[in-house]
């Protein structure tokens, strides 16, 4: 079950998606010769992750906000794979937890209806 210290999911999502100044995107970068790429494409596929920091936080009422700073980080194929696995693990854990909570809510509703019928 969800601990009492953790806020509800909708509150967490709102908090996580408000007052944002950092945005990121990734693009693949291939290193090595053409022959190497044909042998094992993923071994030579590095990921260039770009971080953009804005002068004002989002959401905002302005259409455009200037970028204050730009950072780029190059991730090796192994780093990229580990990051991918970690992200998928978190996503699966959240889905499993939400499924369990949904089943528990349905079970509680059935018990409540059954207890009302018996009274």
C-alpha positions as CSV (number, residue, x, y, z in Angstrom):
1,X,0.0,0.0,0.0
2,X,1.0,3.6,-0.3
3,X,2.6,5.0,2.8
4,X,1.0,7.9,4.6
5,X,4.1,10.0,4.0
6,X,3.8,9.9,0.2
7,X,1.2,12.3,-1.4
8,X,-1.4,11.0,-3.8
9,X,-0.4,10.3,-7.4
10,X,-2.2,13.3,-8.9
11,X,-0.5,15.6,-6.3
12,X,2.9,14.1,-7.1
13,X,2.3,14.5,-10.9
14,X,1.3,18.1,-10.5
15,X,4.3,18.9,-8.3
16,X,6.7,17.1,-10.7
17,X,5.3,19.0,-13.7
18,X,5.2,22.5,-12.3
19,X,7.9,25.1,-11.9
20,X,10.2,23.5,-14.5
21,X,13.3,25.1,-15.9
22,X,15.2,22.1,-17.2
23,X,14.3,20.2,-20.3
24,X,16.2,17.5,-22.1
25,X,16.2,15.5,-25.3
26,X,18.4,12.7,-26.6
27,X,19.8,11.8,-30.0
28,X,21.9,8.8,-31.2
29,X,25.5,9.4,-32.3
30,X,27.3,6.6,-34.2
31,X,31.0,6.2,-33.6
32,X,33.2,3.8,-35.5
33,X,33.6,2.8,-39.1
34,X,30.8,1.8,-41.4
35,X,31.9,-1.9,-41.2
36,X,31.8,-1.8,-37.4
37,X,28.3,-0.3,-37.4
38,X,27.0,-3.1,-39.6
39,X,28.4,-5.8,-37.3
40,X,27.0,-4.5,-34.1
41,X,24.9,-1.3,-34.3
42,X,24.3,-0.9,-30.6
43,X,28.0,-1.3,-29.7
44,X,28.8,1.9,-31.5
45,X,25.6,3.9,-30.8
46,X,26.4,6.5,-28.2
47,X,23.7,8.9,-27.0
48,X,24.1,12.7,-26.9
49,X,21.8,14.0,-24.1
50,X,21.1,17.8,-24.3
51,X,19.9,19.8,-21.3
52,X,18.2,23.2,-21.8
53,X,17.8,25.5,-18.9
54,X,15.3,28.4,-19.3
55,X,15.3,31.8,-17.8
56,X,11.7,31.4,-16.5
57,X,9.9,28.4,-15.1
58,X,7.1,26.6,-16.9
59,X,4.2,26.7,-17.1
60,X,4.1,30.3,-18.1
61,X,1.8,32.6,-20.0
62,X,4.5,33.6,-22.5
63,X,4.8,31.8,-25.8
64,X,8.6,31.8,-25.8
65,X,11.1,31.8,-23.0
66,X,14.9,32.3,-23.7
67,X,17.3,29.5,-23.0
68,X,19.7,30.5,-20.2
69,X,22.1,27.6,-20.5
70,X,22.7,24.5,-22.6
71,X,24.6,21.4,-21.5
72,X,25.5,18.3,-23.5
73,X,26.4,14.9,-22.0
74,X,27.6,12.0,-24.1
75,X,26.6,8.6,-22.8
76,X,28.3,5.4,-23.8
77,X,26.2,2.4,-25.0
78,X,26.5,0.7,-21.6
79,X,25.4,3.9,-19.7
80,X,22.5,4.3,-22.1
81,X,21.4,0.6,-21.6
82,X,21.6,0.9,-17.8
83,X,19.6,4.1,-17.8
84,X,17.0,2.6,-20.1
85,X,16.6,-0.5,-17.8
86,X,16.3,1.7,-14.7
87,X,13.6,3.8,-16.3
88,X,11.7,0.8,-17.5
89,X,11.9,-0.8,-14.0
90,X,10.4,2.3,-12.4
91,X,7.7,2.4,-15.0
92,X,6.8,-1.3,-14.4
93,X,6.8,-0.8,-10.6
94,X,4.4,2.1,-10.9
95,X,2.1,0.1,-13.2
96,X,2.1,-2.9,-10.9
97,X,1.4,-0.8,-7.8
98,X,-1.4,1.1,-9.5
99,X,-2.9,-2.3,-10.7
100,X,-2.7,-3.7,-7.1
101,X,-4.4,-0.6,-5.7
102,X,-7.1,-0.7,-8.3
103,X,-7.8,-4.4,-7.4
104,X,-7.9,-3.6,-3.7
105,X,-10.3,-0.7,-4.3
106,X,-12.6,-3.0,-6.2
107,X,-12.4,-5.7,-3.5
108,X,-13.2,-3.1,-0.8
109,X,-16.3,-1.9,-2.8
110,X,-17.5,-5.5,-3.2
111,X,-17.1,-6.1,0.5
112,X,-18.9,-2.9,1.3
113,X,-21.8,-3.8,-1.0
114,X,-22.0,-7.3,0.4
115,X,-22.1,-6.0,4.0
116,X,-24.9,-3.6,3.1
117,X,-26.9,-6.3,1.5
118,X,-26.6,-8.5,4.6
119,X,-27.8,-5.9,7.0
